[in-house]
Amino acid sequence: MRIHPISTLLLSGLGLFLGGCRQDMQDQPKYKPQRPSDFFADGRSGRPELEGTVARGELNADTAFYSGKDEKGDDVAVFPVAVDKAFLQRGQQRYEIYCAPCHGRIGNGLGMIVRRGFKQPPSYHIDRLRNAPVGHYYDVISNGYGAMLNYSQQVQPRDRWAIVAYIRALQYSQNANINDLTADARAKVPAAGKPLTPAEQAVQKNQPLVPNDTDFYNFPAEPATPAGVPGAIGAGARKSNQPERK
């Protein structure tokens, strides 16, 4: 069947026209936040809320719970939530996800990221932080401090308080008095200078306070960037035959 040249020309033109009408998903006709608009009289694309509008569930009227501050703007010294075993366990879970990589499992500032050469945070067990009010920790998690970024997007308010409660438990664990234990618990504490039993050694091996890493042999005296990671290899890293990753 012979196709007329004019038909061919029309089909080609239609193809070009349809191709020019293509619109990718990333090119959506929308206004970005704060972008001006000439459609509205005030020149703004965003519309102001109606008078009397209340944001449901976002009022955050409990200042202590949502900011860690009191009415004067000082850090609160008392938890604004009930603290029980389940709350501490939740705090431990969140702590080991978000905090332990830098602060270490016992809060001594010797986490895995520090072992890789990142700046070491202060230990939770120094006097300044042991005496800091609980609101201070909540504020740091919410807003960041120094080299630490804020975790307000990753950790919800109640979980931040759970982490703070667990930090308090860690601080107490490193400064506890044996007389605070029950008689049965005291009987299970190894005597000073007494070697650990095989069962106690197994517990320490299965739950090390600082993760084992064959890249390092003299940490924290010589933190290092291990072999295979882009960048210079520090003095504390074992040499490797593996090529550097690009």
Buried (B, 14 or more C-beta within 10 A) or exposed (E): EEEEEEEEEEEEEEEEEEEEEEEEEEEEEEEEEEEEEEEEEEEBBBEEEEEEEEEEEEEEEEBBBBBBBBEEEEBBEEBBBEBEEEBBEBBBBBBEEBBBBBBBBBBBBBBBBBBBBBEBBEBBBEEEBBEBBBBBBBBBBBBEBEEBEBBEEEBEBBBBBBBBBBBBBBBEEEEEEEEEEEEEEEEEEEEEEEEEEEEEEEEEEEEEEBEEBEBBEEBBEEBBBBBEBEEEBBEBBBEEEEEEEE
